Amino acid sequence: MKIMNPTTNIAGEYKCLVSTLGDHDSRMKNMIVFEPETQLTIKKSMDDKYVNFTCLANDLYPSPKLLLYKGAKNDFHSRMRLSITEWDIKRNPDNRKYTMFIVGTNKISELDPGTLIHCELKIPGTGYVKLKSFLYYPQSDQLGNGKYN
């Protein structure tokens, strides 16, 4: 079976039934049709004691998962999750897509200049993972002079 022009509207549980003269068999599977984000960004804001990193994912389907952590990009053991202080997910009013953000915080005194901050986006059930990184320097602006990729 080939699905021409799949859309997120056809996602759901499907049953396939195969019959012969002597027997029949059926299987049910969930089909996920996903739509990747249009944008994934990290921004920084600071006060006297803390630095906040906001990760925003726009216009994706189905509902995503976001993680914020600091540490080396390719070294799983050096990763440390940031403390999440705020998060929200909304379904866009004009369609089925979602927009989500999370805010992670860290004490400025515990964050070395040059630390990599990572936002990891996952769409559950699909294997889709996207990583956005931000190179932290106290003097870099929040619009992305500290962007790593």
NUMI-348327 format. One line per field, with one value per residue: z, y, x of N, C-alpha, C in turn; residue number from 1. Coordinates in steps of 0.05 Angstrom, whole numbers, plus 5000, padded with zeros to 4 digits. Each point is the difference from the previous one (the first is absolute). Example, Ala and Ser with C-alpha at 12.3 -4.5 7.8 and 13.67 -1.06 7.14 Angstrom:
% NUMI-348327
n_pz [5156  4986]
n_py [4886  5021]
n_px [5264  4993]
ca_pz [5000  5001]
ca_py [5024  5024]
ca_px [4982  5016]
c_pz [5000  5014]
c_py [5024  5022]
c_px [5018  4985]
num [1  2]
END
This chain:
% NUMI-348327
n_pz [5000  4984  5019  4983  5003  5017  5017  5019  4983  4987  5020  5010  5011  4988  4987  4997  4982  5002  4979  5005  4982  5011  5000  5022  4998  5023  4995  5024  4988  5016  4984  5003  4993  5000  5012  4990  5020  5000  5027  5007  5023  5007  5021  5007  5026  5012  5026  5025  5004  4982  4985  4984  4992  4979  4999  4974  4998  4975  4999  5019  4991  5020  5024  5002  5004  5020  4997  5022  4990  5017  4984  4996  4975  4998  5024  4998  5010  4983  4990  5006  5008  4987  5021  4994  4994  4974  4992  4974  4994  4975  4995  4977  5002  4980  5015  4995  4990  5012  5020  5007  5026  5007  5026  4996  5025  5004  5023  4998  5026  4991  4983  4990  4994  4977  5019  4991  4991  5005  4979  5011  4975  5011  4979  5023  5000  4994  5021  4997  4997  5012  4996  5017  4995  5023  4991  5026  4998  5024  4983  4991  4979  5006  4980  5012  5009  5019  4977  5004  4997]
n_py [4977  5019  5018  5011  5019  4986  5001  5018  5007  4986  5013  4977  4984  4982  4986  4981  4992  4977  4993  4974  4980  4996  5026  5013  5023  5012  5025  5012  5023  5015  5017  5009  5021  5006  5024  5001  5011  5024  5000  4998  5015  5011  5011  5020  4999  5023  4993  5009  4980  5002  4979  5010  4975  5012  4976  5007  4984  5008  4998  4982  4976  4983  5000  5019  4991  5017  5000  5011  5000  4998  5005  4982  5007  4988  5011  4978  4990  5019  4990  5025  4990  5020  5015  4987  5026  4995  4993  4998  4989  5009  4994  5002  5024  5003  4983  4976  5017  4994  5018  4995  5008  5000  5007  4999  4996  5017  4996  5026  4999  4984  5021  4983  5022  4998  4999  4975  5014  4978  5002  4980  4998  4988  4985  4995  4975  5019  5002  5020  5008  5024  5008  5019  5013  5009  5015  4994  5025  5010  5007  4975  5010  5005  5014  4991  5021  4988  5002  4974  4994]
n_px [5017  4994  5009  4984  5019  5014  4980  5002  4981  5018  5013  5008  4982  5015  4981  5018  4983  5013  4986  5001  5000  5024  5007  5001  5011  5003  5008  5004  5003  5014  4989  5025  4986  5026  5000  5025  5014  4988  5003  5026  4995  5024  4989  5015  4994  5008  5004  5000  4983  4980  5004  4982  4996  4989  4988  4997  4980  5000  4974  4996  4999  4993  4988  5019  5025  5005  5027  5009  5025  5020  5021  5018  5001  5024  5002  4985  5023  5008  4977  4991  4977  4990  4998  4978  4997  4998  4976  4996  4977  4998  4975  5012  4988  5017  5014  5010  5016  5023  5000  5026  5001  5025  5001  5026  5006  5020  5013  5003  5002  4980  5003  5019  5013  4986  4982  4997  4979  4986  4985  4988  4992  4979  4993  4986  5011  5017  5016  4983  5025  4999  5025  4995  5023  5008  5019  5000  4996  5008  5018  4996  4988  4975  5008  5022  5013  4988  4986  4997  4975]
ca_pz [5000  4998  5008  4985  5015  5027  5018  5028  5005  4996  5021  5017  5001  4975  5001  4974  5000  4977  4999  4978  5001  5023  5026  5000  5022  5001  5019  5004  5006  5001  4980  5007  4979  5015  4985  5016  5007  4981  5013  5027  5008  5028  5007  5027  5015  5026  5021  5016  5010  4983  4971  4990  4972  4990  4976  4988  4975  4987  4978  4995  5007  5023  5023  5004  5026  4999  5022  5001  5016  4994  4998  4974  4980  4994  5024  5015  5029  5011  4999  5024  4994  5013  5016  4984  5016  4987  4974  4990  4973  4990  4973  4984  4995  4973  4990  5020  5009  5027  5007  5027  5010  5027  5010  5020  5014  5013  5013  4984  5013  4994  4971  4989  4972  4981  5005  4979  5009  4979  5000  4985  4992  4992  4994  5010  4982  4972  4997  4991  5021  4990  5021  4995  5020  5005  5014  5020  5009  5014  4985  4974  5001  5001  4973  4986  4995  5013  4987  4993  4974]
ca_py [5023  5025  5022  5024  5025  4996  5023  4991  4992  4971  4986  4985  4972  4987  4971  4987  4973  4985  4975  4980  4980  4983  5013  5029  5012  5029  5014  5028  5017  5029  5014  5027  5018  5023  5023  5012  5028  5020  5015  4992  5021  5003  5028  5004  5025  4998  5020  5002  4974  4977  5003  4983  4993  4993  4984  5003  4984  5010  4988  4972  4980  5004  5014  4993  5000  5017  4998  5019  4991  5012  4980  4993  4992  4972  4985  4997  5000  5027  5016  5005  5014  5025  5000  5012  5018  5007  4987  5002  4989  5009  4992  5025  5002  4996  4973  4980  5002  5009  5016  4994  5012  4994  5018  4987  5020  4992  5022  5011  4992  4972  4996  5011  5011  4979  4976  4995  4995  4985  4995  4975  4997  4973  4995  4973  4980  5003  4999  5027  5015  5023  5013  5028  5006  5028  5003  5020  5020  5019  5025  4997  5009  4978  4994  4979  5001  4976  4975  4980  4989]
ca_px [4983  5014  4982  5008  4996  4990  4997  4997  4972  4997  5013  4981  5004  4991  4999  5004  4989  5008  4985  5004  4978  5002  5004  5002  5016  4997  5018  4993  5023  4996  5015  5004  5008  5009  5010  5022  4998  5009  5022  5009  5018  5007  5006  5011  4994  5014  4996  5025  5009  4993  4997  4978  5001  4974  5000  4974  4995  4976  4985  5005  4979  4983  5011  5028  5014  5024  5019  5021  5022  5026  5021  5011  4980  5001  5006  4975  5005  5006  4976  4985  4975  4994  4976  4979  4984  4975  4995  4972  4996  4974  4993  4995  4971  4991  5005  5006  5028  5006  5023  5007  5025  5009  5021  5018  5016  5025  5014  5022  5025  5005  4999  5024  4999  5007  4984  4980  4973  4987  4971  4994  4972  4993  4972  4997  4990  5009  5029  5009  5015  5015  5016  5009  5020  5006  5025  4995  5019  4983  4997  4986  4972  4981  4989  5013  5029  5011  4991  5020  4990]
c_pz [5000  5006  4985  5017  5028  5016  5028  5006  4997  5021  5017  4999  4975  5004  4972  5002  4974  5001  4976  5002  5026  5027  4996  5024  4999  5021  5001  5007  5000  4979  5008  4976  5014  4981  5017  5004  4977  5011  5027  5008  5030  5004  5029  5012  5027  5019  5016  5007  4981  4970  4991  4971  4992  4973  4989  4974  4989  4979  4994  5009  4999  5022  5006  5029  4996  5025  4998  5017  4992  5000  4972  4982  4997  5024  5018  5030  5011  4999  5027  4993  5015  5016  4984  5019  4988  4974  4992  4973  4991  4972  4985  4992  4972  4989  5023  5012  5028  5000  5029  5008  5028  5008  5021  5012  5012  5014  4982  5011  4994  4971  4989  4972  4981  5004  4977  5014  4977  5005  4982  4996  4991  4993  5007  4979  4972  4996  4991  5024  4986  5023  4992  5023  5001  5016  5019  5006  5013  4983  4974  5003  4999  4972  4985  4993  5013  4987  4991  4973  4994]
c_py [5025  5022  5025  5024  4995  5026  4990  4991  4970  4983  4985  4970  4987  4970  4989  4971  4986  4973  4983  4981  4984  5014  5031  5010  5030  5011  5029  5015  5029  5013  5030  5015  5026  5022  5014  5030  5018  5016  4988  5020  4998  5030  5001  5026  4996  5021  5000  4973  4977  5007  4980  4995  4991  4985  5001  4983  5008  4981  4971  4982  4973  5014  4991  4998  5018  4995  5022  4989  5014  4977  4995  4988  4969  4982  4999  5002  5027  5019  5003  5016  5026  4998  5015  5017  5007  4984  5004  4987  5008  4989  5026  5001  4993  4972  4981  5003  5012  5019  4996  5015  4989  5020  4985  5022  4987  5024  5009  4991  4970  4994  5014  5012  4978  4974  4997  4994  4987  4999  4976  4998  4971  4999  4971  4981  5001  4996  5027  5015  5023  5013  5028  5006  5030  5002  5024  5018  5022  5026  4997  5008  4976  4993  4981  5004  4976  4974  4983  4987  5008]
c_px [5018  4980  5011  4993  4989  4998  4997  4972  4995  5014  4978  5006  4987  5002  5003  4991  5007  4986  5008  4976  5001  5002  4999  5016  4996  5020  4990  5026  4992  5017  5002  5010  5008  5009  5021  4995  5008  5023  5005  5021  5006  5007  5009  4991  5013  4989  5026  5012  4997  5001  4978  5003  4972  5003  4972  4999  4973  4988  5008  4978  5012  5015  5029  5008  5025  5016  5020  5022  5026  5020  5009  4978  4999  5007  4976  5005  5006  4976  4988  4975  4998  4974  4978  4982  4973  4998  4971  4999  4972  4995  4993  4971  4991  5005  5006  5028  5003  5023  5006  5025  5006  5021  5016  5018  5025  5012  5023  5027  5008  5001  5025  4996  5010  4985  4979  4973  4985  4970  4996  4970  4996  4970  4995  4988  5010  5030  5012  5012  5014  5013  5008  5018  5005  5026  4998  5024  4983  4995  4985  4971  4981  4989  5018  5030  5014  4992  5023  4992  4972]
num [1  2  3  4  5  6  7  8  9  10  11  12  13  14  15  16  17  18  19  20  21  22  23  24  25  26  27  28  29  30  31  32  33  34  35  36  37  38  39  40  41  42  43  44  45  46  47  48  49  50  51  52  53  54  55  56  57  58  59  60  61  62  63  64  65  66  67  68  69  70  71  72  73  74  75  76  77  78  79  80  81  82  83  84  85  86  87  88  89  90  91  92  93  94  95  96  97  98  99  100  101  102  103  104  105  106  107  108  109  110  111  112  113  114  115  116  117  118  119  120  121  122  123  124  125  126  127  128  129  130  131  132  133  134  135  136  137  138  139  140  141  142  143  144  145  146  147  148  149]
END
